[in-house]
Amino acid sequence: MDRKVTLGTISHGTLRTVDLAEAFSAELDYLDSEALAKINAEYAEVAAAEDWEDIDDATLGWYVEALEDALQDLAPPYVYFGTLEGDSSDFGFWPDMDSLENDSDVLRVTDTGDIPADYVGEVIHVSDHGNVTLYAAGPGSLHEVWAVV
């Protein structure tokens, strides 16, 4: 069962490959166990190991890169998987505000009541408190994709 990505930290305070492998694989297992199974089939040596400390650094590094790519593939629109700007040891899902602000196809509103009833597309709502919510809009419907408070 695929689950919805939660914005925020997955791993913090370590750049040890074994720690990242553990955190990223646990997150991918939670979000999309089939994607993890495919990666584990490709990296059978890693998946079968009782202790990832025993895996050579290069192989474990490639495994972590495959996990990162799979997690990025699950990121919702205008979100990336990687490190938080300003903290290279804080890995997680983060809003890509630059790409969102530069995309002219996104409707920007300060009140969701300002969305035309027949509008279809992505809507960014910024509240008067600075909270940001991305919606997917269809004729007469509005679905929250993600929000940052």
Secondary structure, 3 states (H helix, E strand, C coil): CCCCCCCEEEEECCCCHHHHHHHHHHHHHHHCHHHHHHHHHHCHHHHHCCCHHHCCHHHHHHHHHHHHHHHHHHCCCCEEEEEECCEEEEEEEEECHHHHHHCCCCEEECCHHHCCCCCCEEEEEECCCCCEEEEEEECCEEEEEEEEC
